[in-house]
Amino acid sequence: MTHELDQNSEPDWDTPLTLNLTPALLIHALMSTASAVHTGWASCIDASLVLSEQTAMDEQSGNYVRLVEQEFADEEQGEMLWRDWTLEIRIGPVLITGHWQLPANAPPAAWDWHGQEAERAFERACILVGRRVRRVLAVEDPVRDEADTPPVRRH
């Protein structure tokens, strides 16, 4: 299907648009708060470690934007567990990846910040595949874990 540009009428809404994007531009615009960023030809995500995943895909091109939450043990630091929110953008054969990582025993406020930063980057990146993100409320059941309880201070 060829879209001829007729200067006497409005452009058709299905007219293909072309942008010049580089991994560096996407990293700058979307991943400036990430703990680590990299490019690659294959995903670095281990499916066995995935806790949750959201994907926005352009079925015609195969391009996609994916947000994955995973937890893993760092082999270099013994059995220390890490939580990782990964934004993965595939455009053509190139993968651009940003990680928001912190130790699994970090305070809940740090978890919230890392998760929110990764979610914001995912939300913004979805425009690359013509999708928008709508937020949903979720209710969490209370978990009695002393490590997650903030310290009590009396004044």
N, C-alpha and C positions, 0 to 999 in steps of 0.2 A: 504494500500500500504506500503510494507516494503522496506526500503532502506538498502540494505546490503552494508557494507563497503568493497570494493575491493581495497586493497592497491596497486594493479598494474595499476589502472586507476585513472583518475581525479574524484573527488567527483561530483555526479550529482548536478546540480544547484537547484533541488527541494528537496535536502536532508534537512530534518528539523534540525534546530539548537536550542540548549537549552542554555539559559543564567540564571544566578542566580542574579535577581534584587530584590531590596527591595524598599519600599516607601522612606526610608531614602536616598538611593543612587540616586533615581530619583529626589527627592527634592533638594539634593545637586547639582546634575549636571544640572538641568533645571530651578530651581525656586529660585536661591540664591538672586535674586533682588526683589522677590515678597514681597508684604506688609504683606501677611498672607498665611499660608499653612496648610493643614489638610488632613486627610484620612477619608474614610467613606465607607458605603455600599450603600448609595443612594446619588443622586446628590443634591447639595444645590442650584442649579440654579432654579429660579422661571421663568417659561416660559412666564409669562405675562410681565416681565421686560426686556426681551431680545430685543436688538436693532439690533444685527447682530450675525451670527454664522457660523463657518466653522467646518466641521467634516471630519476626515480621519478615515476610518473603515476597519478592516480586517473582511470580511464577514464570513469567515470560523470559526474564533474563537469568534467573537463578541467583540473583543477588539477594543477600539477606542481612538482617541485623538480629543479633542474638544476645540475650542477657542470661547468664548462667550463674547460679549460686552453687558453690561446691565447698567441701571441707576435706582437708588432706593433712597428712603427717609429713613434716619436713625431715627427710632422711639425714640431713647434716646436723640437725638439732635434736636428735633422739626422737622421742615420741611426742614432741610438741605439735599440737593441732593448730591449723590455720583455717580461717574462713576467707573465702575469695569470691568476690563478685566480678565476673568477667564480661566485658562488652566485646563482642566479636562482630566485625563488619566484613562481609565478603562482597567485593565488587570485582566482577570478572574472576580471574584466578588469584587475586591478591586478598589476603586476610590482614586486617588491621585490628590489633587486640590491645585492650586496656584492662588492667587488673587493679581492683581495689581490695587490698589484703590487710588482715590484721590477725593477731593471735586469737584463737577461739576463746581464751579466758579474758579477753579485753572487756572493759566495762560496757554495759548495754548502750550507753550514749555513743560510744565509738562505733559500735555495730550499726546503730541507726544512721550515723553520719556517712559511713562508708556505703551502706546500702542505698541511701538516698542519693548520693552522688552518682553511683552507678546507674540507678534508675533514671535520674535526670539525663544522663548521657544517652541512655537507651531511647528515652522519649524523644530527644532531639535528633538522634540518628535515624529514627524510623522514617523521617521525611525523605531520606535517600531512596527508600523503596515505595514511596507514596502512601505511607500508612501514618495514622495518628494513634496515640495512646490515650486511653481513658483510665483514670484511677478508680480502684475499687476498694471499699472498706472491708476489713477482715477483723474478726474477733478472735483474740487469743485466750485460751484457757489458762488460768494461773498455774504456774509451776513453782513448787516450793524448792528453791535452790539457793542456798546461802550465798553462793558466789555471785548470783544475780541481784541480791538484795543490797541496796545502797546502805552505807553506814548510818546509824542513828546518832544524831547529835542533839543534845539538849542545850537550850540557851538559858 
